[in-house]
Amino acid sequence: MQTDYQIVAKADYQNDAHADLFRLSFYQDNIAVIAFNISAKKQNWLDERFIEHLQALLDQLPAWQLRGVIFVSSKENSFVQGFSLSPLEQKSDAELYQFSQQCQHLIQKIKALTVPTICAVQGSCFGFGLELALACDYRLATDDIETSFAMPQVKSGILPFAGGCALLTAQIGLKPGLLMLLSGNKISVNRALDKGLIDEVVPKAILFQIAVNHINNQMSSTLQNVKKGYHRLRFKTENIAWLRRYLIEQVEQQVWLKAFDNYPATKAIIQLFKQRQEALPSAESDCFVMLFGNKTSAVLRRMEQTNREMRHQYHDLQSDDKIKKVAVLGSGFMGAGIAYITAARAGLPVRIKDINPDGVQKALRLSYLLLQKEVDRGHLPYGKLLQKIYLISGGERFIGKQTADIVIESVYEDLQLKQNLIEESESYYDKNTIFASNTLTLSIAEIAAKAQRPQNVIGVHYFTPVSQRRMVEIVPHFLQRNVQGKVLPQGTSQQTIAKAISLVIEQGQIPLLVKDSPGFFINRVLIPYLLEAYYCVLDGEAVGTIDRALLEFGFQVGPLAMIDEMGLDILVKALPTLERSFGFRFALPHKVEQLLLNERKGRKNRRGFYLYHSRSGNRTQVDKSIYQVLDITVENNLEPEQIVRRCILMMLNEAAYCVQEQIISNQNEGNVASVLGMFFPEFRGGIYAYMRDVGAATIVAELELMMAQHGERFRPCPWLVQQAVEEQVAQSTAEPSAL
């Protein structure tokens, strides 16, 4: 944040010790400005040193004649991104407890200052940063889309360690505060204002000056007294035993279906709040120590760390050339979703081209509805909606001399059609324009085979629904071309890869570089899992029973509901190519043609394994008529764990094939991709972490048992068999884990 305050040194305070953590300045000589600035990082990730030095500074403040204190950040779009947990892993339980108490003492020192304290937030304000903000008397925030708030500690398997549970619920109320703690999700600045989490939203340009004005005017003491009185009254009301129990039970019922019993932090936070509000701060430290040592927390922290490493790695691979305009060929559900995230998140103009004018209109309408949802949720002002929807245009023809840095095709899985689109695009767009194919199974090298500039061709594979599935596969190709009797390599250029990664990041998605192979990584692993769920239906298991079993295992979406999201027609279209490449594991299941003839396309036409609301498109209930179409009788002979075992084994086996064929660069990225792209249970650490936890020998033994019962599709991958042999040689006599 750029401010015009002058720096005035205090003779009794040494500035050098904290120079790489925060900057102490003085405005008008009597307003202390503490600007967070972790110089070693792009964003403000705090650590123990920060706490120690800020505490030392706070000890000095009462000795100075100040009118107030303002907390800001010197980094663009990052007030506080989070707290670095890795160093805490070396601490004993006693040291962790002492650390939590130290953080709570810091918060109490801010609250105890006798002069007004204002937190001026621009950018992300997460975790410990939000705890610091809640300790202040007044909270200002900028009105831009980058400013957001969260208590995300539950996603790392822990809870706030500086008193955040008590602070948050005291500020916005028991029920909304508890829901925010249990979800860990970000909320926009407008929602934060509505909840009472912040006091005022102001333009970015005058954020600091408004904070100064509040200090000079002593923050309208009458208004502050009214707010404090309201908070005291609500605190007393919510501490009435029967009302407190009622509110907590409401929250418990609301989150239990999502959490089941897989997240210890969720359960611990609810149990914590069953105590009286006054007991929370001290109990938080005990609970933090208990959760930090839990295996689930260690797994989730490792996932978060890998996720951050991937983001940093791909950020470094971005192109320096700014992308200015995007074109999308194809106006279907996928094309509309790509156009939406391009305009809404990247803020780039995008044109949709399709030979079907009605399709273009539908795509434009879908983009509008997705933006309207953001407005309804408080994530986007209506004025911003109008700005973003004007970024999207469409038509059935190329008009004039079209300019685009990247052209993304999202049409039917037809090789010749995609090759024709490249030929048409190359004759129309600039020679530096990138052509990105959103193919599900076709080889990028084959798509690029007839291109004049194959170095500009790349696979950029999105997943439906695009606005929710954040992982995007980036697929370079390596094409051998015969030019005048010579065989020359003409694969995707590094510049093309860099530009594709830049676009995906700007769209708010997470890129994953994968090998050019049918199905790539995510669908290659996911499809056998989905097919096995369908085989369970054919064996007489109810749709709801199957999906419920996998939800209890930890998936965010059941496999049959996932088929509806993908579209059964799209899945079936992909199978012949996959079967030619990988064999019987991807064979077309019997009776599936009956579903296609019955127009069971899923969400996009409002009927599949489930029924969908005619207007909203939300899933409503299982469509029981599907059993008649398939001519089967529901018997439910399998236990939930048997259903889970069948489906998961197919997924694990295919993930092993992907390692064997080097489809991904490393298994850690595969873990993140499985969580973000396949909804694999995050608390299990991702698919490869789960495989290591269970053990190759156990997985191979289970696959062989399933192969005897259900056929060749369960034959173990040779790499997995080799891992099992090596594991048995190296292992002690300890029995392997169960699935």
NUPANU-283533 format. One record per residue (C-alpha): residue in three letters; x, z, y. Coordinates in steps of 0.2 Angstrom, whole numbers, plus 2048, in hexadecimal, padded with zeros to 3 digits. Each point is the difference from the previous one (the first is absolute). Layout:
<atoms>
ALAXZY ...
</atoms>
This chain:
<atoms>
MET800800800 GLN8077FB811 THR7FD80D80E ASP807802811 TYR8038137FF GLN811805806 ILE80C80A7F5 VAL805811807 ALA80C80A7F5 LYS7FE8137FE ALA810809801 ASP7FB80D7F3 TYR7FC7F37F3 GLN80C7F57F6 ASN7F97EE7FF ASP80C7F87F4 ALA7FB8097F0 HIS7EF7F77FF ALA8047F0808 ASP7FD7F67F0 LEU7F08097FC PHE7F7801811 ARG8037FF812 LEU7FC80E80D SER7FC7FB811 PHE7F780780F TYR7F47F780B GLN7FD807812 ASP80D80D7FB ASN7F380C7F8 ILE7F87F67F2 ALA80A7FF7F0 VAL7FF7F07F7 ILE8058007ED ALA8027EE7FA PHE8027FE7ED ASN80D7F47FC ILE8088007EF SER80E7F4804 ALA8067FD7EE LYS7EF7F87FB LYS7F47F3807 GLN7F280C7FF ASN7FF813803 TRP8038087EF LEU803812803 ASP80A80C7F6 GLU806812800 ARG80D7FD80E PHE7F27FB80B ILE7F68107FD GLU80F80B803 HIS8057F8810 LEU7EE7FF807 GLN7FE8127FC ALA810804809 LEU7F97F780F LEU7EF808800 ASP809811800 GLN8087FB811 LEU7F07F9808 PRO7F8810806 ALA81080580A TRP7FD7F080B GLN7F37FF80D LEU7F67F27FA ARG7EF7F9804 GLY7FE7F97EE VAL8077F77F1 ILE7FD7EE7FB PHE8047F97EE VAL8037ED7FF SER8097F47F6 SER80E7F4805 LYS7FC7F47F2 GLU7F47F2802 ASN7F18037F4 SER80780F7F8 PHE7FC812806 VAL8048087EF GLN8007F57F1 GLY80280F7F4 PHE80C80D7F9 SER80F7FC7F4 LEU7FC8097F0 SER80F7FA7F6 PRO80C80E806 LEU7F380D7FB GLU8027FC7EE GLN8108097FF LYS7F8811805 SER7FA80E7F6 ASP7EE807801 ALA80680E80B GLU8097F380C LEU7F07F5800 TYR7F580F805 GLN80D80580E PHE8007EE806 SER7ED7FF801 GLN7FF811809 GLN80D7F980C CYS7F57F1804 GLN7F180B803 HIS80B80B80C LEU8047F180A ILE7EE7FB801 GLN7FB812806 LYS80E7FF80D ILE7F87F1807 LYS7EF808800 ALA807810808 LEU8077F780F THR7F8807810 VAL8017EF809 PRO7F57F17FC THR8067F57F2 ILE7FB7EE7FE CYS8037F47F2 ALA8017ED806 VAL7FE7F57F0 GLN8047EE7FF GLY8027F97EF SER7FF8087EF CYS7FD813800 PHE8018067EE GLY8038107F6 PHE80B80C809 GLY7FE7F6810 LEU7ED803800 GLU8038137FC LEU80B800810 ALA7F37F780A LEU7F380C7FA ALA80A80F806 CYS7FF7F9812 ASP7F380480D TYR7FB7EE803 ARG8027F07F7 LEU8017EF808 ALA8017EF7F7 THR8027EE804 ASP7F27F47FE ASP8097F37F5 ILE7FE7FC7EE GLU8128077FB THR7FA811804 SER7F98097F1 PHE8008127F9 ALA8018077EE MET80480F7F5 PRO8077F67F2 GLN80980E7F6 VAL7F37FF7F2 LYS8077EF7FC SER8118087FC GLY7F780D7F5 ILE80280E80D LEU7F780780F PRO805803812 PHE80E80D801 ALA7FF805812 GLY7EF807801 GLY7F77F0801 CYS7F28047F4 ALA7FA80E80C LEU8047F6810 LEU7F77F17FB THR7F08087FA ALA80080C80F GLN8017F080B ILE7F37F47F9 GLY7F680C7F4 LEU8018057EE LYS7F87F17F7 PRO8077F280A GLY811808800 LEU8008037EE LEU7FB7EE7FC MET80E7FA80B LEU80C80B7F7 LEU7FA7FB7EF SER8007ED804 GLY8117FF809 ASN7F97F0808 LYS8047FA812 ILE7F380180D SER8007F5810 VAL801808811 ASN7EE7FD804 ARG7FB8097F0 ALA80C80E804 LEU7F7802811 ASP7EF8007F8 LYS80680E7F4 GLY80780A80E LEU8127FF7F9 ILE8067F9811 ASP7F9804811 GLU8027F080A VAL8047ED7FD VAL80A7F780E PRO8097F0803 LYS8117FF7FA ALA8087FC811 ILE7F9811808 LEU80280B7F1 PHE80E80B807 GLN7F9800811 ILE7EF8067FA ALA80980E7F7 VAL809805810 ASN7F080080A HIS7F880C7F3 ILE80F80C801 ASN7FF800813 ASN7ED802800 GLN80280E7F3 MET7F67F67F4 SER7EF804807 SER7FF8127FB THR7ED8007FF LEU7FF7F27F4 GLN80E8087F5 ASN7F7810800 VAL7F07F87FA LYS8097F77F2 LYS8098107FB GLY7EF809800 TYR7F87F27F5 HIS80F8017F3 ARG7FE8137FF LEU7ED7FF7FD ARG8037F37F3 PHE80E8097F7 LYS7F48107FF THR7F27F67FA GLU80A7F77F2 ASN8078107FB ILE7EF8067FB ALA8028027ED TRP7F17F67FA LEU8027F280C ARG8137FE7FC ARG7FC7FF7EE TYR7F37F3803 LEU80B7F580B ILE80E8017F3 GLU7F57FC7F2 GLN7FA7F1809 VAL8127FA802 GLU8048047EE GLN7F27F57FA GLN8047F280B VAL8137FF7FB TRP7FF8057EE LEU7FA7EF7F9 LYS80F7F8808 ALA80D80D7FB PHE7FA8067EF ASP80D80C7FB ASN80F7F5803 TYR806807811 PRO805812800 ALA802800813 THR7ED7FB802 LYS7FB80F7F5 ALA80C80C808 ILE7FA7FC812 ILE7EE8037FB GLN8058107F8 LEU80A80580F PHE7F07FE80B LYS7F680B7F5 GLN80980E808 ARG7FC806812 GLN8067F580E GLU80C80E807 ALA8098017EF LEU8057ED801 PRO811800808 SER80980C7F4 ALA7F77F97F1 GLU8057EE805 SER8138057FE ASP7FD8067EE CYS7F57F17FC PHE80D7F4807 VAL80E8087F5 MET7F57FE7F1 LEU7FB7EE803 PHE8127FA805 GLY8068057EF ASN7F27F87F7 LYS8047F07F5 THR7F27F6809 SER808804811 ALA8117FA7FA VAL7F87F07FA LEU7F67FC810 ARG80F80480B ARG80B7F47F6 MET7F27F3802 GLU800803813 GLN8137FE801 THR8007F07F6 ASN7F27F980B ARG80A804810 GLU80F7F87F8 MET7F77F17FC ARG7F97FF812 HIS811802808 GLN8087F37F4 TYR7F37F3804 HIS800804812 ASP8127FB800 LEU7FC7F07F7 GLN7F57FA80E SER8037F180A ASP805801812 ASP7F57F2805 LYS7EF806806 ILE7F17F97F7 LYS7F47F980D LYS7F27F77F6 VAL7F97FF7EE ALA7F57F47F8 VAL7F58047F0 LEU7FA7F27F5 GLY7F18057F6 SER7F180A807 GLY7FC80A7F0 PHE8008137FE MET8138007FF GLY8037F480F ALA7F480A80B GLY8098107FB ILE8117F9805 ALA7F97F9810 TYR7F9812804 ILE81080A7FD THR80A7F280A ALA7F580280F ALA7FB8137FF ARG8118077FB ALA80D7F4805 GLY7F77FA810 LEU8047EE7FC PRO7F57F1803 VAL7FA7F87F0 ARG7F77F07FC ILE7F67FE7F0 LYS7FE7EF7F9 ASP7F47FB7F3 ILE7F67F07FB ASN7F180A7FF PRO7F9805812 ASP7F480D7F8 GLY80F8087F8 VAL809802810 GLN7F1808809 LYS7FF80C7F1 ALA813804802 LEU7FE803813 ARG7F180B7FD LEU80980A7F2 SER80F80380C TYR7F380680D LEU7F880C7F4 LEU8118077FB LEU804803812 GLN7EF808803 LYS80480C7F2 GLU810805809 VAL7F5803810 ASP7F380A7F6 ARG80E80B7F9 GLY807804811 HIS8107F77FD LEU7FD7F280C PRO7F87FF811 TYR7F27F2802 GLY80A7F880D LYS80F7FE7F4 LEU7F47F87F3 LEU7FC7F280D GLN8127FD803 LYS8047FF7EE ILE7F27F67FA TYR8047F380E LEU8117FE7F7 ILE7F77F87F1 SER7FA7EE801 GLY7FB7F47F2 GLY7FB7EE7FC GLU7FF7F37F3 ARG80E7F5807 PHE811801808 ILE7FD7FD813 GLY80D7FA80C LYS8128057FD GLN7FF8107F7 THR80E80D801 ALA80380E7F3 ASP80F8097FA ILE7F88047EF VAL7F27F67F7 ILE7F880B7F2 GLU7F67F67F3 SER7F380A7F7 VAL7F67F37F6 TYR7FB7FE7ED GLU80E8027F3 ASP8037ED7FE LEU8127FA801 GLN7FC7EF806 LEU7F580680E LYS80E80C806 GLN80D7F37FF ASN7F47F480A LEU7FE80E80D ILE813801802 GLU8017ED803 GLU7F280080D SER80880F809 GLU8117FA800 SER7FA7F0809 TYR7F680A80C TYR80A80F805 ASP812803807 LYS80F7FD7F4 ASN804813801 THR7EE8067FB ILE80080A7F0 PHE7F37FC7F3 ALA7FB8107F6 SER7F57FF7F0 ASN7F580E7FC THR7FF7FA7ED LEU7FB80C7F3 THR80A7F87F1 LEU8077F0804 SER8137FD802 ILE8067FF812 ALA80E7F57FA GLU7F27F47F9 ILE7F6801810 ALA8107FC80A ALA8057F27F5 LYS7F97F280A ALA804808811 GLN80B7F780D ARG807811805 PRO7FF80B7F1 GLN80B80C808 ASN7F180480C VAL7F58047F1 ILE7FD8127FA GLY7F380A7F6 VAL7F780D80A HIS7F48087F4 TYR7F280C808 PHE7F480A7F5 THR7ED801803 PRO7F980980A VAL80E7FC80B SER7FC80D80D GLN80180E7F3 ARG80E7FA7F4 ARG81080280A MET80D7F97F5 VAL8057EE802 GLU80B7F77F4 ILE80D7F4808 VAL8067F37F3 PRO80F7F5804 HIS8027F17F5 PHE8107F77F9 LEU7FD7EE7FE GLN80C7F37F8 ARG7FD7EF807 ASN8077EF7FB VAL8067F7810 GLN8097EF7FD GLY8068057EF LYS806811805 VAL7F78117FB LEU80080B810 PRO7F9811802 GLN7F380180E GLY7F88117FF THR7F780A80D SER80C80380F GLN805812806 GLN7F87FC811 THR7EF7FC7F7 ILE8018107F6 ALA80480A810 LYS7F17F8809 ALA7F48037F2 ILE8068137FF SER7FE801813 LEU7EE7FA800 VAL7FB80B7F1 ILE807810809 GLU7F77FB811 GLN7F07FE7F6 GLY8028137FB GLN8047FB7EE ILE80E8057F5 PRO80B7F27F9 LEU8077FF7EE LEU80D7F37FB VAL7FC7F97EF LYS8067F37F4 ASP7F77EF7FF SER7F78027F0 PRO7ED7FE7FC GLY7F680F805 PHE810807809 PHE8008137FE ILE7F0808805 ASN7F37F57F8 ARG80C7FD7F1 VAL7FF8137FC LEU7EE803806 ILE7F77F27F7 PRO8038067EE TYR7FA811806 LEU7F07F8807 LEU7FD7F57F0 GLU8028107F5 ALA7F280880A TYR7F57F17FD TYR8058017ED CYS7F9812800 VAL7F07FA807 LEU7FF7F37F2 ASP80380F7F4 GLY7F0809806 GLU80780B80E ALA7F6802810 VAL8067F8810 GLY7FF811809 THR8088097F2 ILE80F7F5800 ASP803801813 ARG7FD812800 ALA80D8037F3 LEU80D7F780A LEU7FB808810 GLU8038117F8 PHE8117FA7FA GLY8037FE813 PHE7FD7EE805 GLN7F77FD811 VAL7F57F37F9 GLY7FA7FD7EE PRO8057F07F7 LEU7EF7F87FF ALA7FD803812 MET8117F9804 ILE7FB7F07F6 ASP7F17FF80C GLU80B80280F MET80C7F27FA GLY7F17F57FA LEU7FE7FC7ED ASP8017ED804 ILE811802808 LEU80680B7F1 VAL7FA7F37F3 LYS8087F280B ALA8118097FF LEU8008037ED PRO8047EE7F9 THR81180080A LEU8048117FB GLU7FC7FD7EE ARG80B7F0800 SER80F80A806 PHE7FE8117F8 GLY7F47FD7F1 PHE7F28097F8 ARG80181080B PHE7F77F580D ALA7F47F77F5 LEU7EE7FD806 PRO7F580D7F9 HIS7F17FB7F7 LYS7EF800808 VAL8077FF811 GLU7F97EF803 GLN7EF8087FE LEU80380B80F LEU8067F180A LEU7F17F67FC ASN7F680F806 GLU8097FF811 ARG8098117FE LYS80C7FE80E GLY801812806 ARG7FF806811 LYS8017EE808 ASN7EF7FB7F9 ARG7F98127FF ARG7FF8017EC GLY80D8037F3 PHE80380F7F5 TYR7F780980F LEU7F37FC80C TYR804800813 HIS7F6803810 SER7F97F0807 ARG806803811 SER80F80C800 GLY8077FA7F0 ASN8038127FA ARG8008037ED THR7F08097FB GLN7FE8027ED VAL8047F87EF ASP7F67F07FD LYS7FA8057EF SER7F97EE7FD ILE8127FB7FC TYR7FE8087EF GLN7F27F37FC VAL80A7F2807 LEU80F8057F4 ASP7F38047F2 ILE8088117FC THR7F98117FD VAL80880F809 GLU80680D7F4 ASN80E809809 ASN80A8047F0 LEU810803809 GLU80680F809 PRO8067FE812 GLU8128037FB GLN7FF7F27F3 ILE7F97F480D VAL80E80580C ARG80D7FE7F2 ARG7FB7EE7FC CYS8007FB812 ILE80F808805 LEU80B7FB7F1 MET7FC7ED805 MET806804812 LEU8108097FA ASN8057F37F4 GLU7FE7F280D ALA80A80A80C ALA80E8017F3 TYR8007ED7FF CYS8027FF813 VAL81080A7FF GLN8067F67F1 GLU7FD7F080A GLN807807811 ILE7EF7FC809 ILE80480E80D SER811806806 ASN7FE8127FB GLN7F480C7F8 ASN7FF80B80F GLU7F87F280A GLY7F57FD7F0 ASN7FA812802 VAL7FA7FE812 ALA7F97EF7FC SER7F68077F1 VAL7F880D80C LEU7FC7F580F GLY7FD7F07F6 MET7F78067F0 PHE7FA811806 PHE80A8087F2 PRO7FF813802 GLU80C80680E PHE8028117F9 ARG8087F97F0 GLY80E7F880A GLY7FC7EE7FD ILE8007F67F0 TYR8128017FB ALA801812805 TYR7F28037F4 MET8087F67F2 ARG81080B802 ASP7F580F800 VAL7F77FB7F0 GLY80F7F97F7 ALA8037EF7F9 ALA7FF8067EE THR7EF807803 ILE7FA7F0808 VAL8067F57F2 ALA7F980B7F3 GLU7EF7FF809 LEU8017ED802 GLU8037FE7EE LEU7F180B7FB MET7F57F580C MET8077F07F9 ALA7FB8057EF GLN7EE804806 HIS7FD7F280E GLY80D7F27FC GLU80F7F8807 ARG7FD802812 PHE8078127FE ARG8117FA7F9 PRO80E80A809 CYS80B7F780C PRO8127FE7F9 TRP80880980F LEU7F480F7FD VAL8058017EE GLN812800804 GLN7FD80E80D ALA7F780A7F2 VAL80F7FD7F4 GLU80D80680E GLU7F480E804 GLN7FF8077EE VAL8137FF7FF ALA803809810 GLN7F280D7FF SER8008117F9 THR7F48067F3 ALA7F380380E GLU7EF7F87FC PRO7FB7F280C SER7F280280D ALA7EF7FA7FC LEU7F77F2809 
</atoms>
